[in-house]
């Protein structure tokens, strides 16, 4: 099964990378970096394709926000807190939030939709989004490309010592999740404090 998966990656690597970059991102980019290191993919083409995928995904979310404001308010009412945080971040940081949002856990799809809901220029968003997507692709792929041997050793170790690797990975994900929940609460509390003055 593993050989079949690796075979698919080698044959359809760029197509998989493009789709993965639209849907999720970092894991696929790290795999592309490692495969560029081993010579199965081109480093520059991987950065280009991953950037286009990230760009396409965020453009899609932006236009969902731009043309479906009512639908979003009805269907995503449980995400109101995240939309409030996205608006706060946009007001506070302006256009750099388009660069930053790719690294904000839990807000990656909400921020482009939130910007789409506003009167923010679609052309300006597209230009910043494209540059941001290529920067994100390069920043994520490059370390995996440079440290490909070390990553492969870690993967090999994790396969044979899964009982150690799984709890460690779970703890890492839990820690990141808790950190961003704390950040969300802090931003909302600041907003409430300003409104109460």
PyMOL commands that place a pseudoatom at each C-alpha (Angstrom):
pseudoatom trace, name=CA, resn=UNK, resi=1, chain=A, elem=C, hetatm=0, pos=[0.000, 0.000, 0.000]
pseudoatom trace, name=CA, resn=UNK, resi=2, chain=A, elem=C, hetatm=0, pos=[2.828, 2.385, 0.911]
pseudoatom trace, name=CA, resn=UNK, resi=3, chain=A, elem=C, hetatm=0, pos=[4.643, 1.621, -2.383]
pseudoatom trace, name=CA, resn=UNK, resi=4, chain=A, elem=C, hetatm=0, pos=[1.422, 2.321, -4.300]
pseudoatom trace, name=CA, resn=UNK, resi=5, chain=A, elem=C, hetatm=0, pos=[1.003, 5.696, -2.539]
pseudoatom trace, name=CA, resn=UNK, resi=6, chain=A, elem=C, hetatm=0, pos=[4.639, 6.662, -3.230]
pseudoatom trace, name=CA, resn=UNK, resi=7, chain=A, elem=C, hetatm=0, pos=[4.155, 5.580, -6.869]
pseudoatom trace, name=CA, resn=UNK, resi=8, chain=A, elem=C, hetatm=0, pos=[1.121, 7.873, -7.198]
pseudoatom trace, name=CA, resn=UNK, resi=9, chain=A, elem=C, hetatm=0, pos=[3.104, 10.738, -5.697]
pseudoatom trace, name=CA, resn=UNK, resi=10, chain=A, elem=C, hetatm=0, pos=[5.931, 10.224, -8.188]
pseudoatom trace, name=CA, resn=UNK, resi=11, chain=A, elem=C, hetatm=0, pos=[3.569, 9.983, -11.167]
pseudoatom trace, name=CA, resn=UNK, resi=12, chain=A, elem=C, hetatm=0, pos=[0.935, 12.595, -10.241]
pseudoatom trace, name=CA, resn=UNK, resi=13, chain=A, elem=C, hetatm=0, pos=[2.938, 14.626, -7.709]
pseudoatom trace, name=CA, resn=UNK, resi=14, chain=A, elem=C, hetatm=0, pos=[2.196, 18.093, -9.079]
pseudoatom trace, name=CA, resn=UNK, resi=15, chain=A, elem=C, hetatm=0, pos=[-1.540, 17.433, -9.506]
pseudoatom trace, name=CA, resn=UNK, resi=16, chain=A, elem=C, hetatm=0, pos=[-1.752, 16.058, -5.947]
pseudoatom trace, name=CA, resn=UNK, resi=17, chain=A, elem=C, hetatm=0, pos=[0.298, 19.012, -4.651]
pseudoatom trace, name=CA, resn=UNK, resi=18, chain=A, elem=C, hetatm=0, pos=[-1.994, 21.537, -6.370]
pseudoatom trace, name=CA, resn=UNK, resi=19, chain=A, elem=C, hetatm=0, pos=[-5.181, 19.959, -4.978]
pseudoatom trace, name=CA, resn=UNK, resi=20, chain=A, elem=C, hetatm=0, pos=[-3.614, 19.459, -1.531]
pseudoatom trace, name=CA, resn=UNK, resi=21, chain=A, elem=C, hetatm=0, pos=[-2.561, 23.128, -1.455]
pseudoatom trace, name=CA, resn=UNK, resi=22, chain=A, elem=C, hetatm=0, pos=[-6.154, 24.192, -2.149]
pseudoatom trace, name=CA, resn=UNK, resi=23, chain=A, elem=C, hetatm=0, pos=[-7.571, 21.977, 0.595]
pseudoatom trace, name=CA, resn=UNK, resi=24, chain=A, elem=C, hetatm=0, pos=[-4.994, 21.794, 3.381]
pseudoatom trace, name=CA, resn=UNK, resi=25, chain=A, elem=C, hetatm=0, pos=[-1.457, 22.697, 2.624]
pseudoatom trace, name=CA, resn=UNK, resi=26, chain=A, elem=C, hetatm=0, pos=[1.541, 22.257, 4.873]
pseudoatom trace, name=CA, resn=UNK, resi=27, chain=A, elem=C, hetatm=0, pos=[1.733, 18.452, 4.936]
pseudoatom trace, name=CA, resn=UNK, resi=28, chain=A, elem=C, hetatm=0, pos=[1.630, 18.295, 1.143]
pseudoatom trace, name=CA, resn=UNK, resi=29, chain=A, elem=C, hetatm=0, pos=[4.252, 21.029, 0.857]
pseudoatom trace, name=CA, resn=UNK, resi=30, chain=A, elem=C, hetatm=0, pos=[6.597, 19.228, 3.245]
pseudoatom trace, name=CA, resn=UNK, resi=31, chain=A, elem=C, hetatm=0, pos=[6.175, 16.041, 1.191]
pseudoatom trace, name=CA, resn=UNK, resi=32, chain=A, elem=C, hetatm=0, pos=[6.942, 18.039, -1.985]
pseudoatom trace, name=CA, resn=UNK, resi=33, chain=A, elem=C, hetatm=0, pos=[10.054, 19.461, -0.321]
pseudoatom trace, name=CA, resn=UNK, resi=34, chain=A, elem=C, hetatm=0, pos=[11.291, 16.001, 0.629]
pseudoatom trace, name=CA, resn=UNK, resi=35, chain=A, elem=C, hetatm=0, pos=[10.528, 14.644, -2.856]
pseudoatom trace, name=CA, resn=UNK, resi=36, chain=A, elem=C, hetatm=0, pos=[12.394, 17.604, -4.363]
pseudoatom trace, name=CA, resn=UNK, resi=37, chain=A, elem=C, hetatm=0, pos=[15.314, 16.686, -2.117]
pseudoatom trace, name=CA, resn=UNK, resi=38, chain=A, elem=C, hetatm=0, pos=[15.282, 13.083, -3.393]
pseudoatom trace, name=CA, resn=UNK, resi=39, chain=A, elem=C, hetatm=0, pos=[15.010, 14.257, -7.024]
pseudoatom trace, name=CA, resn=UNK, resi=40, chain=A, elem=C, hetatm=0, pos=[11.476, 12.925, -7.619]
pseudoatom trace, name=CA, resn=UNK, resi=41, chain=A, elem=C, hetatm=0, pos=[10.079, 16.450, -8.036]
pseudoatom trace, name=CA, resn=UNK, resi=42, chain=A, elem=C, hetatm=0, pos=[11.490, 19.827, -9.091]
pseudoatom trace, name=CA, resn=UNK, resi=43, chain=A, elem=C, hetatm=0, pos=[11.967, 22.313, -6.235]
pseudoatom trace, name=CA, resn=UNK, resi=44, chain=A, elem=C, hetatm=0, pos=[11.049, 25.400, -8.306]
pseudoatom trace, name=CA, resn=UNK, resi=45, chain=A, elem=C, hetatm=0, pos=[8.061, 23.762, -9.981]
pseudoatom trace, name=CA, resn=UNK, resi=46, chain=A, elem=C, hetatm=0, pos=[6.827, 22.522, -6.588]
pseudoatom trace, name=CA, resn=UNK, resi=47, chain=A, elem=C, hetatm=0, pos=[6.942, 26.062, -5.152]
pseudoatom trace, name=CA, resn=UNK, resi=48, chain=A, elem=C, hetatm=0, pos=[5.169, 27.414, -8.248]
pseudoatom trace, name=CA, resn=UNK, resi=49, chain=A, elem=C, hetatm=0, pos=[2.413, 24.755, -8.257]
pseudoatom trace, name=CA, resn=UNK, resi=50, chain=A, elem=C, hetatm=0, pos=[1.849, 24.857, -4.476]
pseudoatom trace, name=CA, resn=UNK, resi=51, chain=A, elem=C, hetatm=0, pos=[1.618, 28.656, -4.601]
pseudoatom trace, name=CA, resn=UNK, resi=52, chain=A, elem=C, hetatm=0, pos=[-0.997, 28.476, -7.365]
pseudoatom trace, name=CA, resn=UNK, resi=53, chain=A, elem=C, hetatm=0, pos=[-2.985, 25.932, -5.341]
pseudoatom trace, name=CA, resn=UNK, resi=54, chain=A, elem=C, hetatm=0, pos=[-2.903, 28.092, -2.204]
pseudoatom trace, name=CA, resn=UNK, resi=55, chain=A, elem=C, hetatm=0, pos=[-3.877, 31.125, -4.284]
pseudoatom trace, name=CA, resn=UNK, resi=56, chain=A, elem=C, hetatm=0, pos=[-6.800, 29.289, -5.925]
pseudoatom trace, name=CA, resn=UNK, resi=57, chain=A, elem=C, hetatm=0, pos=[-8.127, 28.065, -2.567]
pseudoatom trace, name=CA, resn=UNK, resi=58, chain=A, elem=C, hetatm=0, pos=[-8.103, 31.507, -0.962]
pseudoatom trace, name=CA, resn=UNK, resi=59, chain=A, elem=C, hetatm=0, pos=[-9.617, 33.120, -4.054]
pseudoatom trace, name=CA, resn=UNK, resi=60, chain=A, elem=C, hetatm=0, pos=[-12.453, 30.608, -3.837]
pseudoatom trace, name=CA, resn=UNK, resi=61, chain=A, elem=C, hetatm=0, pos=[-13.098, 31.467, -0.170]
pseudoatom trace, name=CA, resn=UNK, resi=62, chain=A, elem=C, hetatm=0, pos=[-12.866, 35.203, -0.935]
pseudoatom trace, name=CA, resn=UNK, resi=63, chain=A, elem=C, hetatm=0, pos=[-15.557, 34.969, -3.633]
pseudoatom trace, name=CA, resn=UNK, resi=64, chain=A, elem=C, hetatm=0, pos=[-17.748, 32.778, -1.432]
pseudoatom trace, name=CA, resn=UNK, resi=65, chain=A, elem=C, hetatm=0, pos=[-17.688, 35.695, 1.016]
pseudoatom trace, name=CA, resn=UNK, resi=66, chain=A, elem=C, hetatm=0, pos=[-18.160, 38.318, -1.707]
pseudoatom trace, name=CA, resn=UNK, resi=67, chain=A, elem=C, hetatm=0, pos=[-21.228, 36.755, -3.336]
pseudoatom trace, name=CA, resn=UNK, resi=68, chain=A, elem=C, hetatm=0, pos=[-22.812, 34.701, -0.531]
pseudoatom trace, name=CA, resn=UNK, resi=69, chain=A, elem=C, hetatm=0, pos=[-22.878, 37.004, 2.503]
pseudoatom trace, name=CA, resn=UNK, resi=70, chain=A, elem=C, hetatm=0, pos=[-26.424, 35.991, 3.489]
pseudoatom trace, name=CA, resn=UNK, resi=71, chain=A, elem=C, hetatm=0, pos=[-25.703, 32.286, 3.067]
pseudoatom trace, name=CA, resn=UNK, resi=72, chain=A, elem=C, hetatm=0, pos=[-22.560, 32.553, 5.205]
pseudoatom trace, name=CA, resn=UNK, resi=73, chain=A, elem=C, hetatm=0, pos=[-24.437, 34.359, 7.975]
pseudoatom trace, name=CA, resn=UNK, resi=74, chain=A, elem=C, hetatm=0, pos=[-27.114, 31.647, 7.967]
pseudoatom trace, name=CA, resn=UNK, resi=75, chain=A, elem=C, hetatm=0, pos=[-24.949, 28.552, 7.539]
pseudoatom trace, name=CA, resn=UNK, resi=76, chain=A, elem=C, hetatm=0, pos=[-21.839, 29.566, 9.473]
pseudoatom trace, name=CA, resn=UNK, resi=77, chain=A, elem=C, hetatm=0, pos=[-23.480, 31.191, 12.520]
pseudoatom trace, name=CA, resn=UNK, resi=78, chain=A, elem=C, hetatm=0, pos=[-21.470, 28.837, 14.778]
pseudoatom trace, name=CA, resn=UNK, resi=79, chain=A, elem=C, hetatm=0, pos=[-18.298, 30.405, 13.347]
pseudoatom trace, name=CA, resn=UNK, resi=80, chain=A, elem=C, hetatm=0, pos=[-19.368, 33.950, 14.353]
pseudoatom trace, name=CA, resn=UNK, resi=81, chain=A, elem=C, hetatm=0, pos=[-16.542, 34.204, 16.876]
pseudoatom trace, name=CA, resn=UNK, resi=82, chain=A, elem=C, hetatm=0, pos=[-13.937, 33.377, 14.245]
pseudoatom trace, name=CA, resn=UNK, resi=83, chain=A, elem=C, hetatm=0, pos=[-15.444, 35.891, 11.808]
pseudoatom trace, name=CA, resn=UNK, resi=84, chain=A, elem=C, hetatm=0, pos=[-15.321, 38.537, 14.548]
pseudoatom trace, name=CA, resn=UNK, resi=85, chain=A, elem=C, hetatm=0, pos=[-11.641, 37.738, 15.156]
pseudoatom trace, name=CA, resn=UNK, resi=86, chain=A, elem=C, hetatm=0, pos=[-10.934, 37.872, 11.401]
pseudoatom trace, name=CA, resn=UNK, resi=87, chain=A, elem=C, hetatm=0, pos=[-12.520, 41.365, 11.186]
pseudoatom trace, name=CA, resn=UNK, resi=88, chain=A, elem=C, hetatm=0, pos=[-10.497, 42.506, 14.199]
pseudoatom trace, name=CA, resn=UNK, resi=89, chain=A, elem=C, hetatm=0, pos=[-7.264, 41.243, 12.640]
pseudoatom trace, name=CA, resn=UNK, resi=90, chain=A, elem=C, hetatm=0, pos=[-8.076, 42.914, 9.306]
pseudoatom trace, name=CA, resn=UNK, resi=91, chain=A, elem=C, hetatm=0, pos=[-8.757, 46.255, 11.043]
pseudoatom trace, name=CA, resn=UNK, resi=92, chain=A, elem=C, hetatm=0, pos=[-5.620, 45.995, 13.167]
pseudoatom trace, name=CA, resn=UNK, resi=93, chain=A, elem=C, hetatm=0, pos=[-3.108, 44.753, 10.574]
pseudoatom trace, name=CA, resn=UNK, resi=94, chain=A, elem=C, hetatm=0, pos=[-4.683, 45.642, 7.207]
pseudoatom trace, name=CA, resn=UNK, resi=95, chain=A, elem=C, hetatm=0, pos=[-3.304, 43.910, 4.088]
pseudoatom trace, name=CA, resn=UNK, resi=96, chain=A, elem=C, hetatm=0, pos=[-0.452, 42.031, 5.917]
pseudoatom trace, name=CA, resn=UNK, resi=97, chain=A, elem=C, hetatm=0, pos=[-3.142, 39.798, 7.456]
pseudoatom trace, name=CA, resn=UNK, resi=98, chain=A, elem=C, hetatm=0, pos=[-3.480, 38.198, 3.987]
pseudoatom trace, name=CA, resn=UNK, resi=99, chain=A, elem=C, hetatm=0, pos=[0.142, 37.045, 4.401]
pseudoatom trace, name=CA, resn=UNK, resi=100, chain=A, elem=C, hetatm=0, pos=[-0.312, 36.071, 8.050]
pseudoatom trace, name=CA, resn=UNK, resi=101, chain=A, elem=C, hetatm=0, pos=[-3.595, 34.154, 7.696]
pseudoatom trace, name=CA, resn=UNK, resi=102, chain=A, elem=C, hetatm=0, pos=[-1.929, 31.112, 6.125]
pseudoatom trace, name=CA, resn=UNK, resi=103, chain=A, elem=C, hetatm=0, pos=[-0.270, 30.446, 9.474]
pseudoatom trace, name=CA, resn=UNK, resi=104, chain=A, elem=C, hetatm=0, pos=[-3.278, 31.162, 11.715]
pseudoatom trace, name=CA, resn=UNK, resi=105, chain=A, elem=C, hetatm=0, pos=[-4.730, 27.815, 12.795]
pseudoatom trace, name=CA, resn=UNK, resi=106, chain=A, elem=C, hetatm=0, pos=[-8.520, 27.715, 12.527]
pseudoatom trace, name=CA, resn=UNK, resi=107, chain=A, elem=C, hetatm=0, pos=[-8.779, 31.027, 10.639]
pseudoatom trace, name=CA, resn=UNK, resi=108, chain=A, elem=C, hetatm=0, pos=[-7.255, 30.101, 7.304]
pseudoatom trace, name=CA, resn=UNK, resi=109, chain=A, elem=C, hetatm=0, pos=[-10.574, 29.745, 5.460]
pseudoatom trace, name=CA, resn=UNK, resi=110, chain=A, elem=C, hetatm=0, pos=[-12.470, 32.275, 7.580]
pseudoatom trace, name=CA, resn=UNK, resi=111, chain=A, elem=C, hetatm=0, pos=[-10.167, 35.258, 6.884]
pseudoatom trace, name=CA, resn=UNK, resi=112, chain=A, elem=C, hetatm=0, pos=[-10.506, 35.217, 3.046]
pseudoatom trace, name=CA, resn=UNK, resi=113, chain=A, elem=C, hetatm=0, pos=[-14.294, 34.829, 3.406]
pseudoatom trace, name=CA, resn=UNK, resi=114, chain=A, elem=C, hetatm=0, pos=[-14.344, 37.616, 5.974]
pseudoatom trace, name=CA, resn=UNK, resi=115, chain=A, elem=C, hetatm=0, pos=[-12.357, 39.915, 3.655]
pseudoatom trace, name=CA, resn=UNK, resi=116, chain=A, elem=C, hetatm=0, pos=[-14.719, 38.980, 0.799]
pseudoatom trace, name=CA, resn=UNK, resi=117, chain=A, elem=C, hetatm=0, pos=[-17.695, 40.151, 2.878]
pseudoatom trace, name=CA, resn=UNK, resi=118, chain=A, elem=C, hetatm=0, pos=[-16.127, 43.625, 3.206]
pseudoatom trace, name=CA, resn=UNK, resi=119, chain=A, elem=C, hetatm=0, pos=[-15.659, 46.150, 0.369]
pseudoatom trace, name=CA, resn=UNK, resi=120, chain=A, elem=C, hetatm=0, pos=[-11.972, 45.273, 0.093]
pseudoatom trace, name=CA, resn=UNK, resi=121, chain=A, elem=C, hetatm=0, pos=[-10.732, 45.492, -3.521]
pseudoatom trace, name=CA, resn=UNK, resi=122, chain=A, elem=C, hetatm=0, pos=[-10.879, 42.090, -5.265]
pseudoatom trace, name=CA, resn=UNK, resi=123, chain=A, elem=C, hetatm=0, pos=[-7.892, 42.982, -7.506]
pseudoatom trace, name=CA, resn=UNK, resi=124, chain=A, elem=C, hetatm=0, pos=[-5.803, 44.097, -4.535]
pseudoatom trace, name=CA, resn=UNK, resi=125, chain=A, elem=C, hetatm=0, pos=[-6.703, 40.929, -2.637]
pseudoatom trace, name=CA, resn=UNK, resi=126, chain=A, elem=C, hetatm=0, pos=[-5.803, 38.732, -5.643]
pseudoatom trace, name=CA, resn=UNK, resi=127, chain=A, elem=C, hetatm=0, pos=[-2.373, 40.366, -6.086]
pseudoatom trace, name=CA, resn=UNK, resi=128, chain=A, elem=C, hetatm=0, pos=[-1.448, 40.171, -2.383]
pseudoatom trace, name=CA, resn=UNK, resi=129, chain=A, elem=C, hetatm=0, pos=[-2.889, 36.655, -2.177]
pseudoatom trace, name=CA, resn=UNK, resi=130, chain=A, elem=C, hetatm=0, pos=[-0.764, 35.437, -5.120]
pseudoatom trace, name=CA, resn=UNK, resi=131, chain=A, elem=C, hetatm=0, pos=[2.473, 36.869, -3.695]
pseudoatom trace, name=CA, resn=UNK, resi=132, chain=A, elem=C, hetatm=0, pos=[1.539, 35.542, -0.262]
pseudoatom trace, name=CA, resn=UNK, resi=133, chain=A, elem=C, hetatm=0, pos=[0.817, 32.064, -1.653]
pseudoatom trace, name=CA, resn=UNK, resi=134, chain=A, elem=C, hetatm=0, pos=[4.205, 31.824, -3.383]
pseudoatom trace, name=CA, resn=UNK, resi=135, chain=A, elem=C, hetatm=0, pos=[5.988, 33.125, -0.267]
pseudoatom trace, name=CA, resn=UNK, resi=136, chain=A, elem=C, hetatm=0, pos=[4.106, 30.552, 1.875]
pseudoatom trace, name=CA, resn=UNK, resi=137, chain=A, elem=C, hetatm=0, pos=[5.017, 27.753, -0.560]
pseudoatom trace, name=CA, resn=UNK, resi=138, chain=A, elem=C, hetatm=0, pos=[8.715, 28.728, -0.577]
pseudoatom trace, name=CA, resn=UNK, resi=139, chain=A, elem=C, hetatm=0, pos=[8.860, 29.180, 3.222]
pseudoatom trace, name=CA, resn=UNK, resi=140, chain=A, elem=C, hetatm=0, pos=[7.298, 25.739, 3.797]
pseudoatom trace, name=CA, resn=UNK, resi=141, chain=A, elem=C, hetatm=0, pos=[8.952, 23.712, 1.014]
pseudoatom trace, name=CA, resn=UNK, resi=142, chain=A, elem=C, hetatm=0, pos=[12.506, 25.060, 1.408]
pseudoatom trace, name=CA, resn=UNK, resi=143, chain=A, elem=C, hetatm=0, pos=[13.259, 23.632, 4.912]
pseudoatom trace, name=CA, resn=UNK, resi=144, chain=A, elem=C, hetatm=0, pos=[11.901, 20.223, 3.823]
pseudoatom trace, name=CA, resn=UNK, resi=145, chain=A, elem=C, hetatm=0, pos=[14.064, 20.403, 0.710]
pseudoatom trace, name=CA, resn=UNK, resi=146, chain=A, elem=C, hetatm=0, pos=[17.191, 21.344, 2.694]
pseudoatom trace, name=CA, resn=UNK, resi=147, chain=A, elem=C, hetatm=0, pos=[16.615, 18.875, 5.563]
pseudoatom trace, name=CA, resn=UNK, resi=148, chain=A, elem=C, hetatm=0, pos=[15.124, 16.061, 3.444]
pseudoatom trace, name=CA, resn=UNK, resi=149, chain=A, elem=C, hetatm=0, pos=[17.480, 13.351, 4.794]
pseudoatom trace, name=CA, resn=UNK, resi=150, chain=A, elem=C, hetatm=0, pos=[16.701, 14.250, 8.415]
pseudoatom trace, name=CA, resn=UNK, resi=151, chain=A, elem=C, hetatm=0, pos=[12.939, 14.257, 7.742]
pseudoatom trace, name=CA, resn=UNK, resi=152, chain=A, elem=C, hetatm=0, pos=[13.147, 10.843, 6.063]
pseudoatom trace, name=CA, resn=UNK, resi=153, chain=A, elem=C, hetatm=0, pos=[15.027, 9.486, 9.101]
pseudoatom trace, name=CA, resn=UNK, resi=154, chain=A, elem=C, hetatm=0, pos=[12.339, 10.851, 11.440]
pseudoatom trace, name=CA, resn=UNK, resi=155, chain=A, elem=C, hetatm=0, pos=[9.585, 9.298, 9.286]
pseudoatom trace, name=CA, resn=UNK, resi=156, chain=A, elem=C, hetatm=0, pos=[11.409, 5.953, 9.296]
pseudoatom trace, name=CA, resn=UNK, resi=157, chain=A, elem=C, hetatm=0, pos=[11.841, 6.146, 13.075]
pseudoatom trace, name=CA, resn=UNK, resi=158, chain=A, elem=C, hetatm=0, pos=[8.151, 7.074, 13.549]
pseudoatom trace, name=CA, resn=UNK, resi=159, chain=A, elem=C, hetatm=0, pos=[7.062, 4.067, 11.432]
pseudoatom trace, name=CA, resn=UNK, resi=160, chain=A, elem=C, hetatm=0, pos=[8.979, 1.622, 13.631]
pseudoatom trace, name=CA, resn=UNK, resi=161, chain=A, elem=C, hetatm=0, pos=[8.313, 3.458, 16.936]
pseudoatom trace, name=CA, resn=UNK, resi=162, chain=A, elem=C, hetatm=0, pos=[4.692, 4.571, 16.321]
pseudoatom trace, name=CA, resn=UNK, resi=163, chain=A, elem=C, hetatm=0, pos=[3.774, 4.041, 19.998]
pseudoatom trace, name=CA, resn=UNK, resi=164, chain=A, elem=C, hetatm=0, pos=[6.126, 6.924, 20.837]
pseudoatom trace, name=CA, resn=UNK, resi=165, chain=A, elem=C, hetatm=0, pos=[5.522, 9.126, 17.771]
pseudoatom trace, name=CA, resn=UNK, resi=166, chain=A, elem=C, hetatm=0, pos=[1.694, 9.150, 17.903]
pseudoatom trace, name=CA, resn=UNK, resi=167, chain=A, elem=C, hetatm=0, pos=[1.333, 10.594, 21.451]
pseudoatom trace, name=CA, resn=UNK, resi=168, chain=A, elem=C, hetatm=0, pos=[4.049, 13.152, 20.675]
pseudoatom trace, name=CA, resn=UNK, resi=169, chain=A, elem=C, hetatm=0, pos=[2.269, 14.278, 17.485]
pseudoatom trace, name=CA, resn=UNK, resi=170, chain=A, elem=C, hetatm=0, pos=[-1.079, 14.418, 19.333]
pseudoatom trace, name=CA, resn=UNK, resi=171, chain=A, elem=C, hetatm=0, pos=[0.462, 16.536, 22.115]
pseudoatom trace, name=CA, resn=UNK, resi=172, chain=A, elem=C, hetatm=0, pos=[1.966, 18.909, 19.522]
pseudoatom trace, name=CA, resn=UNK, resi=173, chain=A, elem=C, hetatm=0, pos=[-1.377, 19.374, 17.716]
pseudoatom trace, name=CA, resn=UNK, resi=174, chain=A, elem=C, hetatm=0, pos=[-3.199, 19.820, 21.046]
pseudoatom trace, name=CA, resn=UNK, resi=175, chain=A, elem=C, hetatm=0, pos=[-0.658, 22.440, 22.152]
pseudoatom trace, name=CA, resn=UNK, resi=176, chain=A, elem=C, hetatm=0, pos=[-1.057, 24.475, 18.941]
pseudoatom trace, name=CA, resn=UNK, resi=177, chain=A, elem=C, hetatm=0, pos=[-4.849, 24.227, 19.190]
pseudoatom trace, name=CA, resn=UNK, resi=178, chain=A, elem=C, hetatm=0, pos=[-4.835, 25.449, 22.822]
pseudoatom trace, name=CA, resn=UNK, resi=179, chain=A, elem=C, hetatm=0, pos=[-2.497, 28.328, 21.967]
pseudoatom trace, name=CA, resn=UNK, resi=180, chain=A, elem=C, hetatm=0, pos=[-4.758, 29.626, 19.207]
pseudoatom trace, name=CA, resn=UNK, resi=181, chain=A, elem=C, hetatm=0, pos=[-7.891, 29.212, 21.349]
pseudoatom trace, name=CA, resn=UNK, resi=182, chain=A, elem=C, hetatm=0, pos=[-6.162, 31.328, 23.994]
pseudoatom trace, name=CA, resn=UNK, resi=183, chain=A, elem=C, hetatm=0, pos=[-5.238, 33.914, 21.330]
pseudoatom trace, name=CA, resn=UNK, resi=184, chain=A, elem=C, hetatm=0, pos=[-8.859, 34.028, 20.119]
pseudoatom trace, name=CA, resn=UNK, resi=185, chain=A, elem=C, hetatm=0, pos=[-10.168, 34.620, 23.653]
pseudoatom trace, name=CA, resn=UNK, resi=186, chain=A, elem=C, hetatm=0, pos=[-7.602, 37.377, 24.235]
pseudoatom trace, name=CA, resn=UNK, resi=187, chain=A, elem=C, hetatm=0, pos=[-8.537, 39.210, 21.009]
pseudoatom trace, name=CA, resn=UNK, resi=188, chain=A, elem=C, hetatm=0, pos=[-12.259, 39.009, 21.779]
pseudoatom trace, name=CA, resn=UNK, resi=189, chain=A, elem=C, hetatm=0, pos=[-11.686, 40.199, 25.349]
pseudoatom trace, name=CA, resn=UNK, resi=190, chain=A, elem=C, hetatm=0, pos=[-9.761, 43.231, 24.052]
pseudoatom trace, name=CA, resn=UNK, resi=191, chain=A, elem=C, hetatm=0, pos=[-12.651, 44.003, 21.723]
pseudoatom trace, name=CA, resn=UNK, resi=192, chain=A, elem=C, hetatm=0, pos=[-15.185, 43.740, 24.585]
pseudoatom trace, name=CA, resn=UNK, resi=193, chain=A, elem=C, hetatm=0, pos=[-13.022, 46.005, 26.752]
pseudoatom trace, name=CA, resn=UNK, resi=194, chain=A, elem=C, hetatm=0, pos=[-12.898, 48.651, 23.998]
pseudoatom trace, name=CA, resn=UNK, resi=195, chain=A, elem=C, hetatm=0, pos=[-16.672, 48.501, 23.493]
pseudoatom trace, name=CA, resn=UNK, resi=196, chain=A, elem=C, hetatm=0, pos=[-17.330, 48.905, 27.233]
pseudoatom trace, name=CA, resn=UNK, resi=197, chain=A, elem=C, hetatm=0, pos=[-15.285, 52.132, 27.472]
for i in range(1, 197): cmd.bond("trace and resi %d" % i, "trace and resi %d" % (i + 1))
show_as sticks, trace
zoom trace
